[in-house]
Amino acid sequence: MALSELNRRRWRNFRSNKRAFWSLILFSVLFVISLCAEIVANDKPVVLSYRGDLHFPVFNFYPETAFGGDFATEAIYTLPDTQCLIVSGGREECWDDPEGVMAAIRDGTSDIPEAEQGWMVWPPIPYHFRTTNNVGPAPSAPDGDHWLGTDATSRDVVARTIYGFRTSVLFTLIVTAVASVIGIAMGAIQGYFGGRTDIILQRLLEIWQNTPVLYVIIIMFAIFGRSFWLLVFVMILFGWPALVGVVRAEFLRARNFEYVRAARALGVSDRKIMFRHILPNAMVATLTMLPFIVTGTISLLAGLDYLGYGLPAEAPSLGELALVAKQNLNAPWLAFTAFFTFAIMLSLLVFIFEGIRDAFDPRKTFK
């Protein structure tokens, strides 16, 4: 679908802001990598070949019996026995000497036909965010196996950062999008109709904004347990008033403009006047607030995780990483990872939304 001339001008304005444009590219690359976290960081092979058949353990469940094992539970691909069964085509010798069987296959001295020999392709980071690697004292310093070290429970910091980044961004996008729609609609209703409608909704809004959010979260989690979607619901419930004041002020200012009066005289419906004529002119002020809402949502999620009232304990979280860093001051790589992850993520988002705000500003033109 072709863009209108107005949207093309906005895109040119955005591209002319080099800082915002390159921030969008860099953030998009990082976000796409995090969306493919199961392929980038996992303790299961991305693809494997067993007796000539391809299997995709990252996306599918395969019991150990599918590779000649004895148990119907999911295969543990990091065990030498399981790896030997896969590359040898399910030979029983793997139970006695898995290392010897695999060494013979690598050296070409094995009597197993090549057609029955298997192979595995591992992710670049062979650790899931739940994977523990108890090979030494935890937390361990960065090395060739763990690029950013491990945390207090011997889990790979890079894997938990990638998954935590994805969780934070998805959480923020969902909360910001839904809360913004509700907040813009409520602000538009208050500002456009004014009078008694505005007074009643404003008083209700003041009461709602003074509700202690943390207490509500503690009570909800005590009743229903900690979960991602429950936290999203609570954040939307208390996050939508952030845009009401700005949108309300813009609609109060614009509702008596000449073009609005002309539209009313022509019989245009209130809904079309509000969202087709007034709202586009109020978008600059609305977009000015979005960087604060986005960064505030990310910081709030991290703060809740830090305090223990955020995501479930087993979920990857940047706030939980900051808490572990505080509890292990002898492991500075944890603090550096948490700090630079937050700094880079928040800076990129602020630059992007600054560019979007300028692109929607009718006073700015492409040069």
Rosetta blueprint (number, residue, H / E / L):
1 M L
2 A L
3 L L
4 S L
5 E H
6 L H
7 N H
8 R H
9 R H
10 R H
11 W H
12 R H
13 N H
14 F H
15 R H
16 S H
17 N L
18 K H
19 R H
20 A H
21 F H
22 W H
23 S H
24 L H
25 I H
26 L H
27 F H
28 S H
29 V H
30 L H
31 F H
32 V H
33 I H
34 S H
35 L H
36 C L
37 A H
38 E H
39 I H
40 V H
41 A E
42 N L
43 D L
44 K L
45 P L
46 V L
47 V E
48 L E
49 S E
50 Y E
51 R L
52 G L
53 D E
54 L E
55 H E
56 F L
57 P L
58 V L
59 F L
60 N L
61 F L
62 Y L
63 P E
64 E H
65 T H
66 A H
67 F H
68 G L
69 G L
70 D L
71 F L
72 A L
73 T L
74 E E
75 A L
76 I L
77 Y L
78 T L
79 L L
80 P H
81 D H
82 T H
83 Q H
84 C H
85 L H
86 I H
87 V H
88 S H
89 G L
90 G L
91 R L
92 E H
93 E H
94 C H
95 W H
96 D L
97 D L
98 P H
99 E H
100 G H
101 V H
102 M H
103 A H
104 A H
105 I H
106 R H
107 D H
108 G L
109 T L
110 S L
111 D L
112 I L
113 P L
114 E H
115 A H
116 E H
117 Q L
118 G L
119 W E
120 M E
121 V E
122 W L
123 P L
124 P L
125 I E
126 P L
127 Y L
128 H L
129 F L
130 R L
131 T L
132 T E
133 N L
134 N L
135 V L
136 G L
137 P L
138 A L
139 P L
140 S L
141 A L
142 P L
143 D L
144 G L
145 D L
146 H L
147 W L
148 L L
149 G L
150 T E
151 D L
152 A L
153 T L
154 S L
155 R E
156 D E
157 V H
158 V H
159 A H
160 R H
161 T H
162 I H
163 Y H
164 G H
165 F H
166 R H
167 T H
168 S H
169 V H
170 L H
171 F H
172 T H
173 L H
174 I H
175 V H
176 T H
177 A H
178 V H
179 A H
180 S H
181 V H
182 I H
183 G H
184 I H
185 A H
186 M H
187 G H
188 A H
189 I H
190 Q H
191 G H
192 Y H
193 F H
194 G L
195 G H
196 R H
197 T H
198 D H
199 I H
200 I H
201 L H
202 Q H
203 R H
204 L H
205 L H
206 E H
207 I H
208 W H
209 Q H
210 N L
211 T L
212 P L
213 V H
214 L H
215 Y H
216 V H
217 I H
218 I H
219 I H
220 M H
221 F H
222 A H
223 I H
224 F H
225 G L
226 R L
227 S L
228 F H
229 W H
230 L H
231 L H
232 V H
233 F H
234 V H
235 M H
236 I H
237 L H
238 F H
239 G H
240 W H
241 P H
242 A H
243 L H
244 V H
245 G H
246 V H
247 V H
248 R H
249 A H
250 E H
251 F H
252 L H
253 R H
254 A H
255 R L
256 N L
257 F L
258 E H
259 Y H
260 V H
261 R H
262 A H
263 A H
264 R H
265 A H
266 L L
267 G L
268 V L
269 S L
270 D H
271 R H
272 K H
273 I H
274 M H
275 F H
276 R H
277 H H
278 I H
279 L H
280 P H
281 N H
282 A H
283 M H
284 V H
285 A H
286 T H
287 L H
288 T H
289 M H
290 L H
291 P H
292 F H
293 I H
294 V H
295 T H
296 G H
297 T H
298 I H
299 S H
300 L H
301 L H
302 A H
303 G H
304 L H
305 D H
306 Y H
307 L H
308 G L
309 Y L
310 G L
311 L L
312 P L
313 A L
314 E L
315 A L
316 P L
317 S L
318 L H
319 G H
320 E H
321 L H
322 A H
323 L H
324 V H
325 A H
326 K H
327 Q H
328 N L
329 L L
330 N L
331 A L
332 P H
333 W H
334 L H
335 A H
336 F H
337 T H
338 A H
339 F H
340 F H
341 T H
342 F H
343 A H
344 I H
345 M H
346 L H
347 S H
348 L H
349 L H
350 V H
351 F H
352 I H
353 F H
354 E H
355 G H
356 I H
357 R H
358 D H
359 A H
360 F H
361 D L
362 P L
363 R L
364 K L
365 T L
366 F L
367 K L
